[in-house]
Amino acid sequence: MRTLSSRQLTAVVVSFSITLIIISSLYFHSGTQILPDLEHAPVPAPSADASHHGGLGFGPAAEYSSDPPGGSWGKSGNEWWSGMKSGIGKIATHWGLSPERAEQVAKIRSLSEMLQEYYSLEWRPARALNYPALERLASCLENWKCTEAEEKVVILASGHFQYAVAQINFGGEDIWAMSTIEAFRSLNYTILFANGPMEAYLIYSHMPDMVKTVIFEPLWGDQCNERNNDTYLDSEDEETDATWQTGEKGCGRRVGFEQGIPLWKSFHYHFWTGPSGPLGHTWTLAPEDWEFRRGGHENQYLGYSIETYCHTRHFYPPEERDHRGFTLAKMKNYFYQNFAWANALNDAVDIVPAQHVDEDGEKVPFHLVAAAHSEDGDLTLAPYKVDNFGRIPREAWYDNLARSKFMLGIAYDALCLGVPFINPIWDWDRDHPDNKFKWEGQHEGLFFIPEPYVYNVKVGDAEGLRAAFLNAVANPIGSYIPPRCTREAVRERHRLLVETDWLPVAQRYVQEEFLDKGKEWDYLL
């Protein structure tokens, strides 16, 4: 018969003792209501990390409160929490677990229960990942086995993270979200998903010191900052009347709601250029290096990498590729509504000489293919010389791309698969046409990648398009990933996002951009 080691025996005794304390605490209050009224559990108390938020007139430092998560649960609930805290504190101290640590474990498990009660999994599969993540965090805290990274929590509050987990959409934002999830997981941070501002706040409120970063959909970030007693119904989307929050309504940190999510921990996940949110560019995350592109201060470059997925695809050497190019268009009507190459596409196709010889000894002419959906079922793209497959599964789409000689329309996937990219330039400085800082185009992040990887062609330049077709076909490339888009580079930028102390940066920004200029600043940091 197997015997337990002293360490294992101690763990069993601790677990059993804490269980007894919790059970006895549940019955601390006589009567039928033995659990706290979670339905009316309001906002949590301020965290200890608020103690260094003062200075520069940004509001008083909040004091730590030992109230239950959510603030006040009513008399019976508070008595339950008080009894539970007392019991856990005694047994935890005896076995080497501080009362504060034991209390945090209890809050994490309480959070898991509240999330399951208030936020449905329907159409939100990423939420299901929160429950095991919270249990892993609680368990490693109990057993003193957490790594330093595991105790750092990142909240991902954008619908694109839901799509990324569900694998049901593959737009640019969703591909970016997949890369962000991969990067944070590789760093071993605890990732929790929220599908709205109040779900994000509920998570934050139970572990404010542990939450290092909250990444918001811009609209949700704004709603969080604007939530108060007057606006809380208007500023909510799916979470209208979040009934677990009673008393003062809030989400972001402000006067009267100092326990809210601090702005300096809140970043906006913004796919386009321009700042989003009160703290401007640095708190606006970008998929592309717009600062490098525009030669000035821009949004914080987080970036993304498709390297992991790409390297699971089959790579076709040049001699095995079809004599064709792949043009990107989600819908058939893209070829008819302000199509960039309306007067040049067919000529560019015709100028590429036939090269391959089929089984009958005939040369195969060059052609273009597309995978554009047609709502009426007619896949023809006349007058263009493009063979249209229609909408095809993702696997088939990548295989068709990998077997082509160039891509007209999307870059990173093509380059990784060894397919040169033809980048349409829509607008430029007519007096200085080669000034890339003044260009506007399909993929602005790749203006500075040279040929034979990227061919930048100005719209209307028929000769330039023909030259790009010829050169791309004649000069095959291997798999290419821009250095800033490698897994390692993207991972490092995500690490810096979490590990950097953004509070002094935010304080300096507010001082220089608002207070020194006599502008009003309506938020707390």
N, C-alpha and C positions, 0 to 999 in steps of 0.2 A: 504494500500500500504506500502510495506516494505521500511524503510529508511536506509540509509547507516550510519555507525558509522563514527566518525571523522577519525579514522585510515584507514577505507576502502575508504573514500572519498579522503584522502591524496594519497593513493596508486593509485587510478584511475587518479587523476590529474598528478601525477608523470609519470605514464605510458604514458598518452596522451601527456604530454609535451615532454618527451624524443622521442616519435614517431615523433612529429612535428620537433624536432631538427634533427633527422636522415633524415627525408624526405627533409628538407631544405638543409641539408649537401649534399645529393645525387645530388642536383641541383646546388651545389656551382659552378661547372664548367659548362659553357655554351657549347652547342654542343650536338652531338649525343651520345658521350661516357660519361655516367654519373656514371658508376661503375668502380672500379679498374680492371685492366687487370689481373684477377686471373690466367690466363694461364701462365703468365710470372712472377708471384709473387715469388721472390727469398727467400733466407734464412732469418730467423729473427735475430733481434739484440740480443746481449748478455743479460743475465738476471742479476738481481741485486744480485742473490746468487753467482755470479762469484767473488764478491768483497772479499771473504775470501778464494779464491783459490790460492793466491800467497804464497810465502815462499818456501824454500828449492830448489829454482831455477826451480820451476815447471811452470814458465811463469807468465806474468803480470796479475794482476787482471783486469777483463774486466769491462768497465763502462756501466752503464745502458743507453740504447738508447730508445727514444720514437718513433722511426720509426714504421711504421705499421708492423704487423706480416709478415715475409718474407722479410724484409729489404726495398728495393725500389720497388715501383709499377709503376714507371714512373711519369711524371709531373702531369698528370690529376689525377692519383690515389693518389699521395701524397697530392695534394691539397684537394681531397675528404677526406682523412684521417685527414688532419690538421683541416679542417672545422668541421668534425665530432667530433674530440677530443675536439675542443674548445667549441662546443655546448653542448656536453655531460658533459664536465667539469663544465660549468656554472650551468646547471640545476641540475646536481648531487650534487654539493656543496650546492646549495640552499636547497635541500631536504635531506641532511645528508649523501649522498653517495659520497665518495671521488672520485676525478677524476681518480686516479689510479685504484680504484675498478671498476668504470664504464668502464674504458678502458679494464680491464681484462675481464669483461662480454662481451664486444664487440668482443674481440679476440676469446673468446670461441665459440661464435656463428659464427664468420667467419670461424673458424676451422671446425665446423660441415658442413658448406657449401662446403668447399674445400674437405673434406673427401668424401662427397657424389659425388662430381664432378669427382674426380681423382681415386677413389678406388672402384671397382665394388663389389657388393654383391654376384656375381656368385661364387659358391663353397666356399664362405667365409661368412657364416651366422653370425659369431661373430661380424663382422663389423656393422651389424644392431643394435647391442646393444650400440654402441658408441653414436648414435644420441640422444636417450632419456637420456643417462648418462650425456652428455654434456649440454642438456637443463636443467636437474635437477640441475647441478652444477651452471649454469648461473643464474637460477631463485633463488636458495638459496643465492647466493652472492648478487643479487639485493635486496632481501628482508631481508638480515641479519639473515637468518635462517639456515645457514650451521652449522653443527657440526664441531668440530675440525678435526675429521677423514675425513669428506666429502671433506674438502679442501686439502686433501693429495691424490695425483693422482699416481696410479700404472699403468704402461704400460706393457702389456703382449704381447711380440713379439716372438711368436713361433707358428708353425703350429699345435702343439699339443693342444694348447688352442682352435684353430678353431675346431679340431676334438672333443674336450671335449664338446664344445657348441652344435655341430651338432649331437653328440651321434652316430657317424658313425664308430668309431674305438675304440677298447677296449684293445689296447696294454698297456704295463706297463707305458710308458710315458704319454699316454692319461688318464689313471686312476690317475696318479700323478697330471696331469693338472686339472682334475675335482676337486681334493681335494684342490689344490691351489686356484682355483676360489672360492670354497666354503669358505675357510678360510678368504680370503680378503673380500668377501661379508659380512661375519659375523662380521668383524671389521668395516664395513661401509665406507671403503675407496672407492674412485671413481676409477673404473676399466675401462681402455680403451684398446682395442685390436688392434694390428698391425700385418700385415702379410708380413713384410719385414723391413729392416733397415730404409729406407727413409720414410715409413709411420710412423714408430716410431718417427723419427726425426721431421716430420711435426707436430705431436702431441706435442712433447716436446717443439718445438720452439714457440708455442703459449702460453705456460704456464710453463716456465722453473723453476720458483720458486715453483710452486705447485707440479711438478713432483718430487716425492721422490725416486722412484725406477723404473728402467727399467729392465725387465727380458727378455733376448734375447735367442733365439736359438743360440748355439755357432757359427755356420757359419754366421748368420746374425750379431752377435756382432762383429765378425772379419771383415766382410764387412763394417760395420759402421766405425770401427776404421781406415780402410785402404782407405776409399773413399777420393779422391782428384781430381784435374783437369786432372790427367793422368790416373787414375784407375776407374773413376766413372762408365764407361760403363761396364767394366769387373767385377766389384764387385757387380753388381746388378743382381737380379734374375728376378722376375716378374716385377720389377720396372724400367727396362731399360729406360734411359733418362727420369728421373722424371722432366717433363717439368716445373713444378711449381718452381723449383730451378734454378735461373739464377745467373750469377756472379761466385764467388768462390764456387767450389763444395766441399761438406763436409757433415759429419754426426757426427762423434765423435770429441770431443774437442782436438784441436792441435794448434800449432803455425800457425797463418794465418787463423784459423777458431775457434777462442776462444768461439764462441757462440754454439759450438757443445755439444752433450751429454757428460757429464763428466764421466770418467772411474769409479769414485768412486760411481756413481749412477747406474752403469751398471753391471748386474749379468748374468752369463751364466747358463742356465737350462740344466744340464748335467746329464744324467741318469747313467753314468758309473764312474769308479774311475779315478783318475788323474786330474790335473788342466786343466782349459780351460780359455784362455784370459790372458792379460798382467799382471794382479794383482794376478794371482795364485789361490791357494786353497780357500781362504776366499771369493772370488768373484765367485766361482764355486759352484752352488747349487746342492745338492745331495738328492735323494729320500731315501737313507739308511744312517745309522750312520756308515760310513766307518771309521771314527776316532776311534770309540769304537771297531769296528771290527778288525782293524789292530793295535791298540795300539799305534798310533802315529798321527801326524798332517795330516789331510785329508780335503776333500772338506766340505764346510759348510752344515751341516745337516738341511735341511728344512723338509723333510719327507712328508708323506701323510697318510690319514686316509680313510678307506672305511666304517667307522662306520655308517654314516648316511644311506647310501644305504643298507648296510647289514641288518640293523634293520628294514627295510621295507620288508625283506624276511621272509618266514615262517620258524620257527625253529621246527625241528622234534625231539622229545625226543628219546633217544636211542631205546626204545622198538618199535618205529614206523619206524625205518630205515630199508632199504633193507640190506640184508646180502651180502654186496659188497664193493669194493673200487673203487674210481674214479681216473683214470690216465689221466694226462693232455697231449694232443698232438693236435696241430692245424691241422697238416697234417698227412695222413696215412704213408707217407714215413719216418716220424720221428722214426717209430718203426724199420726201417731197415738201417738207416744211422747212424752208430756208436751208436746204442741204448745202453744205460748204463746197462740195465738189460737183455741183450740178452740170457745169459746162466743161469739166476736165476729166471726169472719172473714166469714161470710155476710152478716150485717147490714151490715158496713162496705162490702161489695161492692154491696149493694142500695141503699144510700143515695146512691151516686154516680149522678147522672142521666145518661141516654143523651144523647149530644151529636152524634156524627157521623151523617151521613145517607148511606146507601149508594146504589147506582145506581138502585134501585127506589123511592127516596124514603122508605125506612123508617129510623127512627132505630136506631142500633146500640147495644145495651146495653153498659154497662161490664162488664169481666170480668177475671179474673186468669189468668195463665199460669205454668207451672213447667216445669222440665226435670229431673224427678226419675226416677231409674232404679228399675225394678221387677224384682226377681229372678224373679218368676213370670210376667212379661210383661204383667200386667194394669196398665194405666197410669191407670185411673180413680181419682179421689181423693174419692169420695163419703164423707160428705155435703157436702164442701166444693165451692164453686162455682169450681173451678180447672181449667182445661184443661191437661192434662199432656202435653208433647211426648215425655217420656222422655229418655234421655241423647242429647245431640246434639253434633256436632263443635264445637270451640272457636269457629270463625269464626261458625257459626250461632248459638251462644250469645250472643256479643257483639252480633250483629246484632239478635237478639230483644230484648236488653236496651236497645239504642239506640233501638228503635222503641216502647218503653214509656214510660209517663208517670211512674212511680215504681218504686223497688225496695224490696222488703221483705226485708232479709237481708244485703246486702253493700254497702259504701259507696263506696270510692274509684273503682272502675270506673264505677259508676253516675254519680257526681258529675261525673267527667271527660266523660262522654257526655251531660251535661245532664239527668240523671235524678235527681230528688230521692230522698233515702234516708229510710226509716222505720226508726228505731233502737229495737228492743225493750229496755226496761229490766226486768231480772229481779228486782232487789232494791234496796231503798232504806231510809233511816232514816224509819220511820213518824212519828216526832215532828218531823222536819224533811225532808219529802218533796222539797223543792226544792234541797237541799244536794247538788250534783252530785258532790262529793268522796266522798260515801257511796254513790253509785250503783254497781251492778254490771249490766252489760248486754252486748248483742251486740257493740257496737263502742265500747269505752270511750274510744278516742282522739278520738271525735267528739262527746262530750257537750257541748262548748262551741261547736260550730259552730251558728249560729242558723238558724231558718227563713228563707227557704223552701228551704234546702239540706238541712237535717237536721231531722226531726221525731222527738223523743224521746217514746216512748209507753210508759207503765208497763203491764206484763203484767196483764191483768184489767180494764184501763180501756177498756171497749167504746166509751164515748162519745169518749175520746181517739183511739182508732183510727179511728172514723168521721170525726172532724174532720181527722185527718191525711190520710186518703184524699181527702176533699173539697178540702182546701187544696192538696195536692200536685198534683191534677189541674187546679185552677183557677189555679195560679201556676207556670207553666213557668219553668225556669231555663236559662241558657246553660251552657257547659262551665265547671266550677269545680274548681280544684285548691287545697286549703288551702296557704297560703304555705309552711309547713314541709315540704310534700310535693312542691315543685317540684324539677325536676332540679338546679337550681343549689343549692338549700338542702341537698338530700341529698348532692350532690357535695362541698360544703364540709365537712359533718360527717365524711365519709369521709376527706377530706384531713387534717383535724385529728387523726383517729384515728392516721394513719400519721406525721404530722409532729411530734406532741407527744412530748416526752421523758417517758415514764411512770415512769421509774425513781425520781426523787425523790418523785413522788406515791405510789408503792408503798412506799417507805421510810417516808414520813410515816404512811401508813395502818398499817403494821406496828408502828411505834413507838407510835402513839396507841391502837390497838385491841388490841394484844397485849402488847408489852413493858412499857409504862407501867402496864398493868393486871395484870401478873404472869402473863399467859397464855402458854402454850407455843406457839412458832412452829416448825414442823417443816420449813420449806422454805428454800431459798436464793433470793435475788432475782438 
